[in-house]
Structure formats: C-alpha cells, structure tokens
Amino acid sequence: VEFVESGGGLVQAGESLRLFCVVSGIIMEIQTLAWFRRGVGEERDMVANITADGRTYYIDSVKGRFTASRDNAKKTIYLQMNSLKPEDTDHYFCNACPWPRAEWGRGTQVTVTP
C-alpha cells in the first residue's frame, strides 16, 4: 500500500489549494478514503472522508470550505480547499478509513498566512 500526497503550498488567508493523493495497493472501488492532518502531537486527525461511491463527511471546521472528491480510475483522491484560514495550517495526509493502513505517505504541507 502506498499513498503519495501533493498539492500543498504557502498561501494567504482566503486563497485556495487543491490536494492530490495517488493511491496504490488498495481496491478503490470498495474503499473509503480520508484526508487527515497532523494536528496536536503525533496523532493524525481526520478532516474529511469519501466513500467509494462518493459520499462525503467533513469535520465542522471545514464544512462549506473543503470538498473531497475521487477518481477511482486514476486511483486518486482530491481535497479542494477554499477560503483557507491560518488555522488550516498543517501537514495533510490521506489514508484508508475508518482503519488507516500502517503505511502513511509523506503528506503535504499547507501553510496559510494571515
């Protein structure tokens, strides 16, 4: 299993980013996938998830601003991040959900300046 995240960057508050995660070793057609961020300490907190058929869930702090999507044929999931806030600054990862695999990717850093 491998997750390769990209798309992060340094932006100002109010701007947008689109994160990408290319997945291998997982049957996309049956697996819910999620975006996580490092948060406080070493635990990774789920930000959004998307089921194999495209249903989504978001934590309250990103509802209405973030949109998760996926392309199973391309083995890729996406996180469109709009109206970014400084508190969104973090290192973002993707993984399986609800039971993340042990093999985390390197993630991608999102930094939002005021």
Backbone hydrogen bonds in HBPLUS format (Angstrom, degrees):
<---DONOR---> <-ACCEPTOR-->    atom                        ^
c    i                          cat <-CA-CA->   ^        H-A-AA   ^      H-
h    n   atom  resd res      DA  || num        DHA   H-A  angle D-A-AA Bond
n    s   type  num  typ     dist DA aas  dist angle  dist       angle   num
A0002-GLU N   A0024-SER O   2.97 MM  22  5.17 156.3  2.03 140.0 139.2     1
A0024-SER N   A0002-GLU O   2.96 MM  22  5.17 150.3  2.05 151.8 154.4     2
A0004-VAL N   A0022-VAL O   2.99 MM  18  5.18 153.8  2.06 144.8 152.7     3
A0022-VAL N   A0004-VAL O   2.97 MM  18  5.18 160.4  2.01 141.8 141.0     4
A0006-SER N   A0020-PHE O   2.90 MM  14  5.18 145.7  2.02 145.6 147.7     5
A0020-PHE N   A0006-SER O   2.82 MM  14  5.18 164.3  1.85 146.3 147.6     6
A0009-GLY N   A0109-GLN O   2.95 MM 100  6.21 111.4  2.43 138.2 156.5     7
A0111-THR N   A0009-GLY O   2.90 MM 102  6.14 167.5  1.92 163.6 161.7     8
A0011-VAL N   A0111-THR O   2.91 MM 100  6.34 163.3  1.94 167.0 171.6     9
A0113-THR N   A0011-VAL O   2.86 MM 102  6.31 161.7  1.89 155.6 159.7    10
A0015-GLU N   A0012-GLN O   3.07 MM   3  5.77 160.7  2.10 142.7 145.2    11
A0013-ALA N   A0113-THR O   2.74 MM 100  5.75 134.4  1.95 170.2 171.4    12
A0014-GLY N   A0084-LEU O   2.75 MM  70  4.91 160.9  1.79 140.0 146.6    13
A0084-LEU N   A0015-GLU O   3.06 MM  69  5.64 170.4  2.07 159.2 159.5    14
A0017-LEU N   A0081-MET O   2.90 MM  64  5.16 150.1  1.99 141.7 151.5    15
A0081-MET N   A0017-LEU O   2.75 MM  64  5.16 169.3  1.76 175.8 173.3    16
A0019-LEU N   A0079-LEU O   2.89 MM  60  4.93 167.6  1.91 137.6 138.0    17
A0079-LEU N   A0019-LEU O   3.00 MM  60  4.93 147.2  2.12 130.2 132.5    18
A0021-CYS N   A0077-ILE O   2.86 MM  56  5.22 134.2  2.08 159.5 160.2    19
A0077-ILE N   A0021-CYS O   2.92 MM  56  5.22 153.7  1.99 142.8 150.7    20
A0023-VAL N   A0075-LYS O   2.79 MM  52  5.40 170.8  1.80 160.6 163.1    21
A0030-ILE N   A0027-ILE O   3.24 MM   3  6.05 168.4  2.26 122.3 125.6    22
A0097-CYS N   A0032-THR O   3.02 MM  65  5.38 143.8  2.15 142.9 135.7    23
A0033-LEU N   A0050-ILE O   3.02 MM  17  5.57 162.4  2.05 155.5 153.3    24
A0050-ILE N   A0033-LEU O   2.80 MM  17  5.57 159.6  1.85 168.0 172.9    25
A0034-ALA N   A0095-ASN O   2.86 MM  61  5.62 159.0  1.90 169.5 174.3    26
A0095-ASN N   A0034-ALA O   3.08 MM  61  5.62 147.0  2.19 148.4 155.4    27
A0035-TRP N   A0048-ALA O   2.78 MM  13  5.34 161.2  1.82 156.6 162.3    28
A0047-VAL N   A0035-TRP O   2.71 MM  12  5.53 179.0  1.71 153.0 152.7    29
A0048-ALA N   A0035-TRP O   3.40 MM  13  5.34 159.2  2.45 133.8 137.4    30
A0036-PHE N   A0093-PHE O   2.71 MM  57  5.04 166.1  1.73 146.1 149.8    31
A0093-PHE N   A0036-PHE O   2.81 MM  57  5.04 161.7  1.84 138.0 143.1    32
A0037-ARG N   A0045-ASP O   2.79 MM   8  5.32 148.3  1.89 144.0 153.7    33
A0045-ASP N   A0037-ARG O   2.70 MM   8  5.32 155.3  1.76 168.2 162.1    34
A0038-ARG N   A0091-HIS O   3.06 MM  53  5.64 144.9  2.19 147.7 158.4    35
A0059-ILE N   A0047-VAL O   3.03 MM  12  5.60 152.3  2.11 160.1 155.2    36
A0049-ASN N   A0057-TYR O   2.92 MM   8  5.29 151.6  2.00 140.4 147.9    37
A0057-TYR N   A0049-ASN O   3.00 MM   8  5.29 145.8  2.12 145.3 147.2    38
A0051-THR N   A0055-ARG O   2.77 MM   4  5.18 157.9  1.82 149.7 156.4    39
A0054-GLY N   A0051-THR O   2.98 MM   3  5.10 164.7  2.01 109.8 112.8    40
A0062-VAL N   A0059-ILE O   3.14 MM   3  5.90 160.8  2.18 122.0 127.4    41
A0063-LYS N   A0060-ASP O   3.34 MM   3  5.29 148.9  2.45  99.2 107.8    42
A0065-ARG N   A0062-VAL O   2.96 MM   3  5.39 160.1  2.00 134.8 138.2    43
A0066-PHE N   A0062-VAL O   3.01 MM   4  5.59 158.2  2.06 164.7 162.1    44
A0082-ASN N   A0065-ARG O   2.92 MM  17  5.04 160.8  1.96 138.1 142.8    45
A0067-THR N   A0080-GLN O   2.81 MM  13  5.00 148.4  1.91 141.5 151.0    46
A0080-GLN N   A0067-THR O   2.81 MM  13  5.00 163.6  1.83 154.3 149.7    47
A0069-SER N   A0078-TYR O   3.18 MM   9  5.17 156.3  2.24 129.4 132.2    48
A0078-TYR N   A0069-SER O   2.81 MM   9  5.17 164.7  1.83 145.9 145.8    49
A0071-ASP N   A0076-THR O   2.84 MM   5  5.42 164.2  1.86 166.9 167.9    50
A0074-LYS N   A0071-ASP O   3.07 MM   3  5.38 127.1  2.36 104.1 117.3    51
A0075-LYS N   A0071-ASP O   2.94 MM   4  6.04 107.6  2.48 137.9 156.7    52
A0076-THR N   A0071-ASP O   3.21 MM   5  5.42 170.0  2.22 141.0 143.5    53
A0075-LYS N   A0072-ASN O   3.01 MM   3  4.69 149.3  2.10  94.4 103.9    54
A0088-ASP N   A0085-LYS O   2.83 MM   3  5.39 163.7  1.86 120.7 126.2    55
A0089-THR N   A0086-PRO O   3.03 MM   3  5.59 164.1  2.06 116.2 121.2    56
A0090-ASP N   A0110-VAL O   2.91 MM  20  5.49 146.4  2.03 146.1 156.8    57
A0110-VAL N   A0090-ASP O   2.87 MM  20  5.49 174.0  1.87 170.7 172.8    58
A0092-TYR N   A0108-THR O   2.85 MM  16  5.27 171.4  1.86 148.7 145.8    59
A0108-THR N   A0092-TYR O   2.82 MM  16  5.27 145.8  1.94 142.0 153.5    60
